[in-house]
Amino acid sequence: MQELLRSHIEKIVPLTDKEFELVISHFTVADFKRNHFIFEQGEKVKHAYYIISGLLKLTYVDDSAKEHIVSFAMEDWWESDFYAYFTQTKAAMSLKCLEETTVFCLSLNDYQNLCRDMPKMESFFLQKAHLGFIGSQQRILSLLTTNARERYEQLLQQYPALLQRVSKTQLAAYLGVSRETLSRLHD
């Protein structure tokens, strides 16, 4: 399990065995059952999560109780309500397990200590943040500038495995379309 995290980090920065020992000492491992909320709106967000196995969805529920799927996160991805995590405020979103899930957990204190004690990990996290910013902007632009069919085709191209792991209802919510519209696109 630790090798998965090491391999993930080493895609960006090389680590010696001693360096990795320091890195892994800042993480804990947690297992969650299907349909378990790791955190819910209004709760404190204690960790950022690196997904070892499983599938998560990050959601926002609006004032009319409508659920909006912000993202899905699967193996080899990071997820959290990053605003709440970094500002130590209450979550605006909820993180739910769609499958049995195992994650590495990184508290903000451990994140800060790791960045302070090992500049190459600060570089790693900066690179991951840049990729996250890019992904978020691309998703926003896609929602603003493409039609339902184009968004569906982008999803098929970028994350084909996701279609086998997520219900059509959830895919429709993620794409911003009705379940019926998604069925027409899928045919």
RODO-2510 file (C-alpha; in nm, 4 decimals, decimal comma):
residues 187
     n   res          X          Y          Z
     1     m     0,0000     0,0000     0,0000
     2     q     0,2813     0,2403     0,0853
     3     e     0,4394     0,1701    -0,2521
     4     l     0,1313     0,3123    -0,4245
     5     l     0,1831     0,6457    -0,2490
     6     r     0,5562     0,6395    -0,3152
     7     s     0,5033     0,5663    -0,6844
     8     h     0,2468     0,8479    -0,7026
     9     i     0,4856     1,0994    -0,5480
    10     e     0,7808     0,9817    -0,7552
    11     k     0,5947     1,0616    -1,0762
    12     i     0,6822     1,4202    -0,9814
    13     v     0,9759     1,4119    -0,7354
    14     p     1,2304     1,1372    -0,6626
    15     l     1,2602     1,0108    -0,3052
    16     t     1,5282     0,8184    -0,1230
    17     d     1,4181     0,5435     0,1145
    18     k     1,4954     0,7691     0,4105
    19     e     1,2940     1,0548     0,2597
    20     f     0,9992     0,8258     0,1982
    21     e     1,0130     0,7064     0,5595
    22     l     0,9728     1,0698     0,6650
    23     v     0,6899     1,1232     0,4160
    24     i     0,4918     0,8146     0,5171
    25     s     0,5260     0,9031     0,8867
    26     h     0,2959     1,2008     0,8221
    27     f     0,0107     0,9868     0,6855
    28     t    -0,2467     0,7572     0,8420
    29     v    -0,4569     0,4961     0,6624
    30     a    -0,8349     0,4740     0,6926
    31     d    -1,0933     0,2340     0,5535
    32     f    -1,4525     0,3366     0,4836
    33     k    -1,7596     0,1354     0,3914
    34     r    -1,9749     0,2029     0,0856
    35     n    -2,2155     0,4958     0,1394
    36     h    -2,0142     0,6266     0,4371
    37     f    -1,9604     1,0021     0,4565
    38     i    -1,5964     1,0848     0,5259
    39     f    -1,7192     1,4336     0,6109
    40     e    -2,0435     1,6222     0,5592
    41     q    -2,1357     1,9836     0,4952
    42     g    -2,0951     2,1837     0,8152
    43     e    -1,8303     1,9569     0,9653
    44     k    -1,4628     2,0345     1,0126
    45     v    -1,2411     1,8875     0,7419
    46     k    -0,9509     1,7205     0,9183
    47     h    -0,7649     1,5689     0,6236
    48     a    -0,6822     1,5675     0,2577
    49     y    -0,7228     1,2162     0,1181
    50     y    -0,5118     1,0186    -0,1267
    51     i    -0,7240     0,7341    -0,2591
    52     i    -0,5630     0,3910    -0,2540
    53     s    -0,8755     0,2017    -0,3582
    54     g    -1,2401     0,2873    -0,4010
    55     l    -1,4469     0,5711    -0,5382
    56     l    -1,5631     0,8962    -0,3771
    57     k    -1,7969     1,1751    -0,4752
    58     l    -1,7692     1,5343    -0,3583
    59     t    -2,1100     1,7006    -0,3443
    60     y    -2,2750     2,0287    -0,2608
    61     v    -2,6378     2,0406    -0,1493
    62     d    -2,8037     2,3756    -0,2218
    63     d    -3,0750     2,5547    -0,0238
    64     s    -3,3482     2,3698    -0,2135
    65     a    -3,1887     2,0345    -0,1137
    66     k    -3,0650     1,9622    -0,4671
    67     e    -2,7402     1,7655    -0,4757
    68     h    -2,4691     1,8904    -0,7137
    69     i    -2,1801     1,6544    -0,7840
    70     v    -1,8614     1,8586    -0,7877
    71     s    -1,6311     1,5677    -0,8622
    72     f    -1,5698     1,1964    -0,8528
    73     a    -1,2354     1,0733    -0,7233
    74     m    -1,0875     0,7286    -0,7721
    75     e    -0,7601     0,5483    -0,7190
    76     d    -0,4439     0,7602    -0,7400
    77     w    -0,6378     1,0875    -0,6887
    78     w    -0,6502     1,3375    -0,4037
    79     e    -0,9782     1,4726    -0,2694
    80     s    -1,1131     1,6948     0,0063
    81     d    -1,3041     2,0175     0,0546
    82     f    -0,9759     2,2013     0,0086
    83     y    -1,1082     2,5421     0,1068
    84     a    -1,2296     2,4067     0,4415
    85     y    -0,9109     2,1989     0,4834
    86     f    -0,6680     2,4860     0,4271
    87     t    -0,8703     2,7502     0,6123
    88     q    -0,9782     2,5122     0,8909
    89     t    -1,3394     2,6178     0,8471
    90     k    -1,6519     2,4056     0,8146
    91     a    -1,7081     2,2067     0,4978
    92     a    -1,9273     2,3547     0,2270
    93     m    -1,9376     2,0114     0,0633
    94     s    -1,9679     1,6452     0,1603
    95     l    -1,7379     1,3569     0,0675
    96     k    -1,9109     1,0213     0,0312
    97     c    -1,7792     0,6735    -0,0501
    98     l    -1,9507     0,5146    -0,3484
    99     e    -1,7515     0,1947    -0,2949
   100     e    -1,5540     0,0474    -0,0077
   101     t    -1,2609     0,2857     0,0073
   102     t    -0,9107     0,2951     0,1539
   103     v    -0,7276     0,6262     0,1769
   104     f    -0,4103     0,7807     0,3088
   105     c    -0,5079     1,0752     0,5321
   106     l    -0,2936     1,3872     0,5670
   107     s    -0,3801     1,6418     0,8353
   108     l    -0,3085     2,0089     0,7722
   109     n    -0,0473     2,0094     1,0462
   110     d     0,1293     1,7097     0,8891
   111     y     0,1019     1,8712     0,5455
   112     q     0,2632     2,1924     0,6736
   113     n     0,5367     2,0055     0,8603
   114     l     0,6122     1,7900     0,5581
   115     c     0,6381     2,0950     0,3316
   116     r     0,8594     2,2743     0,5846
   117     d     1,0890     1,9764     0,6473
   118     m     1,1153     1,8556     0,2883
   119     p     1,1099     2,1215     0,0123
   120     k     1,0708     1,8578    -0,2584
   121     m     0,7353     1,7603    -0,1052
   122     e     0,6316     2,1242    -0,1161
   123     s     0,7167     2,1118    -0,4878
   124     f     0,5124     1,7921    -0,5227
   125     f     0,2064     1,9472    -0,3578
   126     l     0,2444     2,2654    -0,5633
   127     q     0,2465     2,0609    -0,8843
   128     k    -0,0618     1,8664    -0,7692
   129     a    -0,2349     2,1975    -0,6866
   130     h    -0,1545     2,3333    -1,0322
   131     l    -0,3023     2,0228    -1,1937
   132     g    -0,6095     2,0567    -0,9716
   133     f    -0,6548     2,4234    -1,0703
   134     i    -0,6275     2,3303    -1,4371
   135     g    -0,8796     2,0471    -1,3982
   136     s    -1,1253     2,2727    -1,2143
   137     q    -1,1024     2,5439    -1,4769
   138     q    -1,1496     2,2929    -1,7573
   139     r    -1,4602     2,1543    -1,5845
   140     i    -1,6050     2,5041    -1,5373
   141     l    -1,5373     2,5947    -1,9004
   142     s    -1,6902     2,2681    -2,0151
   143     l    -2,0078     2,3398    -1,8167
   144     l    -2,0224     2,6926    -1,9591
   145     t    -1,9366     2,6272    -2,3228
   146     t    -2,0395     2,2748    -2,4226
   147     n    -2,3721     2,1013    -2,4655
   148     a    -2,4778     1,7834    -2,2876
   149     r    -2,3567     1,5532    -2,5652
   150     e    -2,0134     1,7164    -2,5753
   151     r    -1,9788     1,6915    -2,1953
   152     y    -2,0799     1,3260    -2,2083
   153     e    -1,8274     1,2529    -2,4839
   154     q    -1,5530     1,4346    -2,2894
   155     l    -1,6332     1,2203    -1,9865
   156     l    -1,6220     0,9030    -2,1969
   157     q    -1,2854     1,0042    -2,3375
   158     q    -1,1252     1,1188    -2,0112
   159     y    -1,2663     0,8648    -1,7637
   160     p    -1,4091     0,5605    -1,9425
   161     a    -1,3840     0,3405    -1,6302
   162     l    -1,6054     0,5818    -1,4373
   163     l    -1,9091     0,4853    -1,6456
   164     q    -1,8849     0,1289    -1,5148
   165     r    -1,8594     0,2427    -1,1513
   166     v    -2,1172     0,5212    -1,1205
   167     s    -2,4945     0,5076    -1,1611
   168     k    -2,6559     0,6869    -1,4540
   169     t    -2,8369     0,9124    -1,2079
   170     q    -2,5060     1,0269    -1,0593
   171     l    -2,3457     1,0674    -1,4007
   172     a    -2,6397     1,2817    -1,5091
   173     a    -2,6033     1,5004    -1,1987
   174     y    -2,2301     1,5378    -1,2639
   175     l    -2,2930     1,6385    -1,6261
   176     g    -2,5745     1,8752    -1,5298
   177     v    -2,8448     1,6913    -1,7249
   178     s    -3,1531     1,4872    -1,6414
   179     r    -3,1391     1,1082    -1,6195
   180     e    -3,3593     1,0919    -1,9302
   181     t    -3,1227     1,3155    -2,1272
   182     l    -2,8292     1,0978    -2,0271
   183     s    -3,0163     0,7878    -2,1443
   184     r    -3,0679     0,9490    -2,4853
   185     l    -2,6982     1,0430    -2,5035
   186     h    -2,5927     0,6923    -2,4024
   187     d    -2,7967     0,5196    -2,6747
***
